[in-house]
Amino acid sequence: MPPIPGSGLAKGLAVTLRTMTRKTVTAQYPEVQPELPPRTRGVIGLFEENCTVCMLCARECPDWCIYIDSHKETVPPAAPGGRERSRNVLDRFAIDFSLCMYCGICIEVCPFDALFWSPEFEYAETDIHELTHERDKLREWMWTVPSPPPLDPSAEEPKELAAARKAAEKLATAQAAETEQAAQAAETEQTARTEPPEGDA
């Protein structure tokens, strides 16, 4: 059945009339902060300890707004007779938010979880050069990153947590054994002091 002539216009006018009769709601920003969803893409935070300077984020960035500088350092061998190793040390990590299009590719490709989304969005500047955030500023944004959602109770414990828990239990066991040995030594010494010599009657 062909549409009735003018039905589209009538529907559009109906939407307009419904909107006109509704009460206007004004967001009182900045006095009232907006309620943002937990996965809001505001600003990017850097967890510097996890960064290995693999350069994946800078290479995958479509806007080329990530700047990374590093140098190599020689690490002494962990055991005698071992080989010296070299590792990358981060000198500069900056993101130019005047170029960033908030696609999140850098966060997705980071293999060591060094970049995170923060819901903070109030970082406008009067000078465009101030929108290039160096690593100290990016680290400050980490304090505003929300906690990850809780894991499924029936899920397997992450390997990192399991390894850390086993190491902590092993350390606690060793400390308890040392404390017990020290207590036994102190008790033996106290007993030796209170017992009379064998020659005395």
Buried (B, 14 or more C-beta within 10 A) or exposed (E): EEEEEEEEEEEEEEEEEEEEEEEEEEEEEEEEEEEEEEEBBBBBBBBEEEBBBBEBBBEBBEBEBBEBEBEEEEEEEEEEEEEEEEEBEBEEBBBBBEBBEEEEBBBEBBEEEBBBBBBBEEBEEEEEEEBBBEBEBBBBBBEEBEEEEEEEEEEEEEEEEEEEEEEEEEEEEEEEEEEEEEEEEEEEEEEEEEEEEEEEE
